[in-house]
Amino acid sequence: MKTWFITGISRGLGKALAEAALARGDTVIGTVREGRPEIATGNGLLHVQRLDLTDTKAIESAVGDAFATAGRVDVVVNNAGYGLLGALEEAKDAEFERLFAVNVFAPFAIIRAALPELRRQGSGHIINLTSIAGRAPTGSSGLYAATKSALEGMTQSLAQEIAPFGLKATAVAPGAFRTDFLSDHSIRRSQGAGNYAESVGKSVAILDAMAGRQIGDPDRAAAAILALADSAHPPVHLLLGTDALRRAREKLGTVIEEIDRWEDLTRSTDFAAEE
């Protein structure tokens, strides 16, 4: 049996993961912004915390309470977050700042608060939910992609830092899953496409048309994350969904082609070899 600390269990992948863990008898300490979510507890034990992810002091208290309540935490899942669509030029400072506060600074604060306890335990797994947008961005989600790219980089470095303590870290990048992520509950929009109708406007229209028809099954994603947490040798990066797999491979192909095409210029910046 494992004990999980999961942010954002009221809906979407967070709820699916909490219910999957509880169904097999695990303990879940989950956070919500308000109210109490309707969660099927199965054979497990659920503790719900109200937490404002923009409040660093509250985050530290919540993580401390989680370890105090359960005695130990085996898996920390930074799941909570939201999207922002629109052109970079048209985003407001307040939109940018809050997006990073929730999607990047909050996971960082949770990780920082949890690490002393995890090190004392000598075991634990930090799972950060990123997005395929953080690896292969599209033209309409630049700021959202920036937050998820930041979380990807943080996770890769973190995994190397904590390995000597017997701790693990994984960045999980989902594709499009059939949750309410594309609804107003989980996504914000900057003002209309304006000058960017041909790029941002078309990209947003594709996303709008996808709502309710996404290829990804949240319950299967939850099962995959359980398998990840149970693995003795988990990956540092994990994609979820065939659409994420396709986009990641296309991006890698493009990057390799571009590296090869500009290799001569890249190499030209070294000091000349001494004869």
N, C-alpha and C positions, 0 to 999 in steps of 0.2 A: 504494500500500500504506500502511496506517495502523498505528500502534502504539497499543494500548489498555491502560489500567490499569483492571481491573474487580474490584471486591470481591465475594466470595461466588460463586465459579464452580462450587461442588461440586454444586449442584442448581438446579432451577427456572429462572427467567428468566436468571439469571446464567450458568448452564451453556449454555443455548440460545444466548445472545448470544456467548459465547466460541467455541462451535463454529461458529456462522455466520461470525464474523470470521475464524477460522482456515481455514475451508473456502475462502474467497476469497483466501487467501495473506497475510492480515494477521498481525501479531505481537501476542500477548496476554500480558500480565503479569497473572496472576490470583491473588487471595488466597483462602485457605481457613483454617478454624480448625484443622484437623488432617488428617493423612493426605495422600494424593495422589488427586485426583478422576479418574474414568475419563472422559477428554475425547478426542473424535475430533479430531486435529490437522489433518487435511486437508493442504493445501499450506502451512500457516502454521507459525509458530514459537511454542511455548508455554513460558512461564516460570511456575512456581508458587511463591508465597510463603506461608508459614504466618504468620498474623497474628491477634492478639487485638485486636479492635476496641475494647476497653475500655482499652487501653494506649496512651496518647497518644504516649509516647516511641517505642514500637515502630512506630506509624503514621508518624511523621516519618522513621524509618529506612527503612521499607518504600517510601515514596514516593521518597526519595532514591536508594535502590537501583534502583528502576524506571527513573528517568531515567539513572542511571549505566550500567545494563545495556543499554538500548536506544539511548541517545544523545538521544532525544527521545520524548515521549509526545503523541500527537495527541488522544486522547479519554480523559478520566477519567470512569469510571462508578461512582457510588456506588449499588451495587445491594444489598449485604448489609443485612439487617435482619430483624426478626421481628414477629409480632403479639401482642397481648394482649387477650383477651376478658374481659368481666365488668363489673360495676357499678363506677362510680368510687368509691363509698363503701366498697366491699369490697376495693379494691386495697391491697396492702401497700406501704410506703415503698420497700422493696428492689426490688419489681417495677417501680415507677414509675421509680426511679433508673437501673436497668440498661437499661430500655427506651429512655430518653432517651440514655443513654451510647452505645448501639449505633446507634440510628436517627437521632440528631441530632448529638451531640457528635463521633462518629467521622467522619461526612461533613464536618463543619466542619473537623476537624483535617486531613483529607486535602486539602481545598480549600486551606486555609491553607499547607500544606506544598508543594502543587503550584504555586501561583500565581507565586512568584518565577521558577521554571523556565519556566512557560508565557509569562510576560511577556518573558523573554529570547528565547524562540522567536519571539514575535510572532504566534503562532497557537495554537489549541487550543480544545477544546470540553469543557465540564463538563456531564455528564448526571446528574441526580439522579433516581433512581427513587422516586417518592412513592407515591400511591395515590388512587383516587377517594374513599377514606375521608377523605383530607385536604381534599377540596373539598366533599363531601356526606356527612358522617358519619351513621352509624346508631346506634341506641341499644343498644350492647353493646361498642363499640370506642372509647370516649371517649379513653383514654390513647394508644392507637395512632393514632387520628385526630389527636390533638394533636401527636404527633411528625411526622406527615406534613404537617400544616398548617404547622408550623415550617419544614420543609424547603422547602415551596412558597414561603413568604415569603422565606426566605433566598435562594432561587434567583432570584426576581424582582428583588430588590435587587442581587444579585451580577451579574446580566446587565447592569444599568445601570452598575455600577462598572467592569467590565472591558471594556466595549465600546470605549473609546478605545484599548485595547492590541491590538485585533484579535481579542479572545477572545470566546467565546460560552458561554452557559449555558442549559440547558433543564431544566424539571421535567417528567418523564414520569409521568403518572398512569394506571396500568393499572386495569382492572376486574378481574373474576375470571378467572384463567387456570388451565388444567388442569395445575397443578403440585402439589407436596405442601405448598403453603403452609398448607392447612387441617389438616395433620397435626401430630403432636407435634414433628416436626423443626423447624417454622417458626412455631408458634403456641403461646402459653402461655395459661393460664386462671386467673383469680382464683377464689376459692372460689365455690361454687354461687350461683345467682341470688338465693336467699333472698327478701327483700322485693320483689325486682324481677322476679318470675316473669312478670308480664304484659308487661314491656317487654324487659328484657335476656334473660330466659329464652326468649321467643319468637324474638327476633332470633338468638340463638345456635343455636337449633334449625333455623332456616332455613339458616344457614351450614353446619351439620353435614350437612344433607340435600343441600347443593350439592356436597360433596366428591366429586371424580371425575367430576362432570357440568358443570363450569364451561364457559362458552361460548368462552373465549379459548384460542387455539392458541399455545403458547409459541414455536414455530418462526416463526410469522407475526409475533409480537411482535418477535422478534430481527431479522427482515428489515426491519420498520418502523424499528427503532432504527438499523440500518445506513443506511437511507435518510435518516434524520434526521441522522446524523453526516456523510453525504456532501453534505448540502445547503449551498449557499453562504449561504443566508439562513434558518436554522432558527428555529422559533418559540420563544418563552420558555416556553410551556405546550403540552403535547401530551397528548391523551387516547388511550388504547389500549383498543379494545373497544366494541361497541355498547352494552353495559350501562353502561360508564363515560359514554358520550355521553348516554344517556338520563338517568342520575342527575344529571349536570352541568347539563343543560338544565332539568330539573325544579327543581333547587336555584336556578338563576338566575331562573327564573320566580317562585319563592316569594320570593326576596330583592327582586326588583323590585316585586312586589305589596306587600310589607311596607313598603318605602321609600315607595311612593306613599301608602299608607294612613296613615303616620305623618309625612308630610312637613310638615304644619303645626307639629307639636310640634318637629320637627327645626329648622325655621327660626326658631322662637320664641326660641332661645337667643342670637342675635346681638344686639349692641348696637343700641338703637333708632337709626334713621336720623336724622341731624341735619337739621333744617329750615332 
